[in-house]
Amino acid sequence: MRPLKVFGLDIDKLGGGRNGHYVMEESMRAHPRTRRTFRWVNWILGLQVLVGLSAIVIALVLEVRGTPVGFACGSAASWCC
């Protein structure tokens, strides 16, 4: 299997470190528990992307309406303002 490269970086090596060259056997990949687990991981990642995109949309709407949108400034992050 060819290494997955994004912007010249080997993603498998980046994620797996020194063990990035190990390949999962097809029988283990097709196992129902493995497939179910990866399905849950994909759902969680999808929800995280949805939350991130909605935060960007909310910030853009606030900015267009004239409300100043600071970066990480709030009561908990008083050091940045």
Summary of the structure (lengths in Angstrom):
residues: 81
radius of gyration: 20.1
end to end distance: 49.3
largest distance: 56.2
contacts: 137
relative contact order: 0.06
helix: 60%
strand: 5%
